[in-house]
Amino acid sequence: MIMHNSSSAQAAKPKAGSSQLSEASLKRKRGMFQKDLQHMMYGFGDDPNPLPETVALVEDIVVEYITDLVHKAQDIASKRGKLLTDDFLYLIRKDMPKLHRCTELLSMNEELKQARKAFEVDEEKIASTD
């Protein structure tokens, strides 16, 4: 019979807010981006139906990269107390193509917000004239 010491069992579990995720937590989230990654891989020249093992590996790499990036951004933001988009841009500033693409996407996002806002205002005007 194996006995577990409750204090050592608790010490082995990651604490809330810890940068380490439990194995069970990773398994629950695995597969969340498979379809998107398959499409992206195909767009970059892979087979239309890549091996599931390949997609899982790419997903693990992407999730690890994003998690690491978010933790680094949070560390930078902790001095200020608020996480900003600029914290992420600061971290990727050395990779010019990535930085350019991010600023381009942020600009497009802002344009879409403005267009949606203008569309909502136009609908309100039309509704009020009826």
SVG drawing of the C-alpha trace seen along z (x, -y; Angstrom):
<svg xmlns="http://www.w3.org/2000/svg" viewBox="-41 -61 57 63">
<polyline fill="none" stroke="black" stroke-width="0.4" points="0.0,0.0 1.4,-3.4 0.8,-6.2 0.9,-9.8 2.0,-12.6 -0.6,-15.4 1.9,-18.2 4.2,-16.7 1.3,-16.1 0.2,-19.7 3.8,-20.9 3.9,-18.9 0.8,-20.6 1.3,-23.9 -0.1,-26.9 -2.8,-29.1 -1.1,-31.7 2.0,-29.5 3.6,-29.5 3.6,-25.7 0.4,-24.0 -0.5,-20.6 -0.3,-17.7 -4.1,-17.2 -4.7,-20.9 -2.5,-20.6 -4.4,-17.4 -7.8,-19.2 -6.6,-22.0 -4.8,-19.9 -6.5,-19.9 -8.1,-23.3 -6.2,-24.8 -5.9,-21.7 -8.2,-22.8 -6.7,-26.3 -3.2,-24.9 -4.0,-22.3 -5.2,-25.2 -2.1,-27.3 0.3,-24.4 -1.4,-23.8 -1.1,-27.5 2.6,-27.3 3.1,-24.3 2.2,-21.2 -0.1,-18.4 -3.9,-19.3 -4.2,-16.5 -1.0,-16.6 -0.3,-13.8 -2.2,-14.2 1.2,-13.8 2.7,-16.7 -0.3,-19.0 -0.1,-18.1 3.6,-18.9 3.1,-22.2 0.3,-23.0 2.5,-22.2 5.2,-24.5 2.8,-27.3 1.0,-27.1 4.4,-27.0 5.6,-30.1 2.5,-32.1 2.4,-31.1 6.1,-32.2 5.4,-35.4 2.4,-36.2 4.4,-35.5 7.2,-37.8 4.7,-40.5 3.1,-40.2 6.5,-40.5 7.1,-43.7 3.6,-45.0 3.7,-44.1 5.9,-47.2 3.1,-49.4 0.2,-47.3 -1.5,-47.0 -0.8,-44.8 -0.8,-46.7 -0.4,-45.8 2.9,-47.7 4.3,-45.1 4.0,-42.4 5.3,-44.7 8.3,-45.4 9.0,-41.7 8.9,-41.0 10.7,-44.2 13.9,-42.2 12.0,-40.2 11.1,-43.0 8.8,-40.9 6.8,-39.8 6.7,-43.3 5.6,-44.7 2.9,-42.1 1.6,-42.7 1.4,-46.5 -0.3,-45.9 -2.9,-43.6 -3.4,-46.0 -4.0,-48.8 -6.5,-46.7 -8.3,-45.8 -8.6,-49.5 -10.0,-50.2 -12.6,-47.4 -13.6,-48.9 -14.1,-52.3 -16.1,-50.8 -18.4,-48.8 -18.9,-51.9 -19.8,-54.0 -22.2,-51.2 -23.9,-51.2 -24.4,-55.0 -25.8,-54.8 -28.3,-52.1 -29.4,-54.2 -29.9,-57.2 -32.0,-55.2 -34.1,-53.7 -34.7,-57.1 -36.0,-58.6 -38.6,-55.8"/>
</svg>
